[in-house]
Amino acid sequence: MKLHYSPTSPYVRKVLVSAIELGISASIELLPTNVWDPNTDIASHNPLGKVPALVTEGSEILYDSPVIIDYLDSLNPDIELIPASGRARWNALRRQALADGIMDAAILRLLEEKRPDSERSDGWIARQKGALNRALAQFESEADGFGIDINIGTIAAGVALGYLDFRFAGDNWRVDNPALADWFDIFCDRPSMVETMPKDPT
């Protein structure tokens, strides 16, 4: 398998953490991809021009991260990152959606803040901050129930929080979300999280 990836993408990190937890990361070849490079071929693998995009052993091309992880989860019948049914399934998928929303809002905020002053919308930035704060408050209300479970919901939550630390460390989301912070500090010690720590390309 081949994965088009960027070391700064939280969606890519979600895939990589999942692959490590499933014990199949060694079977994935990483293809560094700069989606902003005008010469990139990412659009031939994902019409949206985004990472991650996975080329399977059968040469199928899959995107985006929830679809890729669903596929990877099917490759190891001994580990189930996406629960098969019932409340556990819907909680895990809902938490993944909420965490993906945190990533979406964080990236939109980051891109807006990089625009020239004359083009930047403070209202748009405030809207994204509001979404982030509401999502964090929801996770805070659930954090005591996360326990040590490893599923797509907790993986996505951990990756989203890691992205906030990476891009918006000055916000210090931990102050208003102590239970979530306690859970995250433990979750961050997992080898899959340590190995996939985001970093800007040198």
C-alpha positions in Angstrom: 0.0 0.0 0.0 1.1 3.6 -0.6 -0.1 6.6 1.3 0.2 10.1 0.1 0.9 12.1 3.2 2.1 15.3 4.8 3.8 15.3 8.2 1.6 18.3 9.4 -1.8 16.9 8.4 -3.9 15.8 11.3 -6.0 13.6 9.0 -2.9 11.8 7.9 -1.8 11.4 11.5 -5.2 9.8 12.3 -4.5 7.3 9.5 -1.0 6.6 10.7 -1.9 6.2 14.4 -4.7 3.8 13.3 -2.3 1.8 11.1 0.2 1.5 14.0 -2.5 0.4 16.5 -3.7 -2.2 13.9 -0.1 -3.5 13.5 0.0 -2.9 9.8 2.0 0.3 9.4 5.1 -1.6 8.0 3.0 -2.5 5.0 2.4 1.1 4.1 4.8 3.1 1.9 4.7 6.8 2.7 4.8 9.2 -0.2 5.6 12.8 0.9 3.1 15.1 -0.8 3.0 18.9 -0.8 -0.6 19.7 -2.0 0.4 23.3 -2.5 3.1 22.4 -5.0 1.8 23.3 -8.5 3.7 20.2 -9.9 2.1 17.7 -7.4 0.2 14.8 -8.8 -2.1 14.5 -5.9 -5.2 15.4 -8.0 -4.7 12.2 -10.0 -5.2 10.2 -6.7 -7.7 12.5 -5.0 -9.7 14.9 -7.2 -10.0 17.2 -4.2 -6.2 17.6 -4.1 -6.0 16.6 -0.5 -4.1 14.2 1.7 -4.4 11.5 2.8 -5.0 9.3 -0.2 -4.3 5.6 -0.1 -3.4 3.3 -3.0 -4.3 -0.2 -1.9 -2.6 -3.5 -2.8 -5.3 -3.9 -5.5 -4.5 -0.4 -6.9 -7.8 1.0 -5.6 -7.5 4.7 -4.5 -9.2 5.6 -1.3 -9.8 9.0 0.4 -10.5 10.6 2.9 -9.3 9.6 6.4 -12.6 7.9 7.6 -12.8 5.8 4.5 -9.1 4.9 4.6 -9.3 3.9 8.3 -12.4 1.8 7.6 -10.4 -0.1 5.0 -7.4 -0.5 7.2 -9.6 -1.7 10.0 -10.8 -4.5 7.8 -7.3 -5.8 7.3 -6.8 -7.0 10.9 -9.7 -9.1 12.2 -8.1 -9.3 15.6 -8.4 -5.6 16.3 -11.5 -3.5 15.9 -11.0 0.3 15.8 -14.5 0.8 14.4 -17.0 -1.2 16.6 -19.3 -3.4 14.6 -22.6 -2.4 16.1 -24.5 -0.8 18.9 -23.8 2.2 21.1 -20.1 1.6 21.0 -20.1 2.0 17.2 -22.2 5.2 17.2 -20.2 6.8 20.0 -16.9 6.1 18.2 -18.2 7.4 14.9 -19.8 10.5 16.5 -16.6 11.3 18.4 -14.6 10.9 15.2 -16.9 13.3 13.5 -16.6 15.8 16.3 -12.8 15.5 16.3 -12.7 15.9 12.5 -14.7 19.1 13.0 -12.1 20.4 15.4 -9.4 19.7 12.8 -11.6 21.4 10.1 -12.1 24.5 12.2 -8.5 24.7 13.3 -7.2 24.5 9.7 -9.8 27.1 8.5 -8.7 29.4 11.3 -5.0 28.8 10.5 -5.4 29.6 6.8 -7.5 32.7 7.6 -4.9 34.0 10.1 -2.2 33.7 7.4 -4.1 36.0 5.0 -2.9 39.6 4.6 -4.4 42.0 7.1 -6.5 43.6 4.4 -8.1 40.3 3.4 -8.4 38.6 6.8 -11.9 38.2 8.4 -11.9 38.5 12.1 -15.5 37.4 12.1 -14.6 34.2 10.3 -11.7 33.5 12.8 -14.1 34.1 15.7 -16.6 31.6 14.2 -13.9 28.9 14.0 -12.8 29.6 17.6 -16.4 29.3 18.7 -16.7 25.9 17.0 -13.5 24.8 18.6 -14.5 25.8 22.1 -18.0 24.1 21.8 -16.4 20.9 20.5 -13.8 20.9 23.3 -16.6 21.5 25.9 -18.4 18.4 24.5 -15.4 16.3 24.8 -14.7 17.6 28.3 -18.2 16.4 29.3 -17.4 12.9 28.0 -13.7 12.6 28.9 -14.2 10.6 32.1 -15.8 7.9 30.0 -13.0 7.6 27.5 -11.0 5.3 29.8 -8.3 3.3 28.0 -10.4 2.4 25.0 -8.7 2.5 21.6 -11.1 3.1 18.8 -11.6 5.6 16.0 -13.3 8.0 18.4 -10.5 8.2 20.9 -7.8 8.2 18.2 -9.5 11.1 16.4 -9.9 13.0 19.6 -6.3 12.5 20.5 -5.1 13.6 17.1 -7.3 16.7 17.1 -6.0 17.8 20.5 -2.5 17.2 19.3 -3.1 19.4 16.3 -4.3 22.2 18.6 -1.1 21.9 20.6 0.9 21.9 17.3 -0.7 25.0 15.7 -2.3 26.9 18.6 -0.2 26.2 21.7 -0.8 29.7 23.0 -4.5 29.0 23.3 -3.9 26.5 26.2 -7.2 24.6 25.7 -6.3 22.6 28.9 -7.3 25.4 31.2 -11.1 25.1 30.6 -11.0 21.3 29.9 -9.1 19.6 32.8 -10.6 16.2 32.5 -9.9 16.1 28.8 -6.4 17.3 29.4 -5.8 14.5 31.9 -7.0 11.9 29.5 -4.9 13.4 26.6 -1.7 13.4 28.7 -2.0 9.7 29.2 -3.1 9.0 25.6 -0.1 10.9 24.2 2.2 8.4 25.8 1.0 5.7 23.4 3.8 4.7 21.0 1.5 5.4 18.0 1.1 9.0 19.2 4.8 9.5 20.0 5.9 8.1 16.6 3.5 10.3 14.6 4.1 13.6 16.4 3.5 16.4 13.8 6.4 18.5 12.7 6.9 21.2 10.0 9.1 20.0 7.1 12.7 21.2 7.3 
